[in-house]
Amino acid sequence: MDSKRYSMDELKDRYPDRWVILDNCEWINKSTVRSGELIEICDDDEISTKRMKYRHEGKNYTYRRTSEGGYSTYVHAIGYRVEA
């Protein structure tokens, strides 16, 4: 993959409903990426494997999904209550 810097808006337009793995990110705040160098693009079923690969290689990376939905997460907390 190229090392060109892309804004998150560009990535959302180019790769909807995908995961992007980024390096050298510019941050808006502690959780919001403004831009980054694109390392890889992957689907929902690939993201766990790709994250493990880069972690094993010792790479410093960030991953973000370009749109909402299509994935799930698990939160483990003691004494935490969620109401809908």
Secondary structure by P-SEA (a helix, b strand, c coil): cccccccaaaaaaacccbbbbbcccccccccccccbbbccccccccaaaaaaaaaaacccbbbbbcccccccbbbbbccccccc
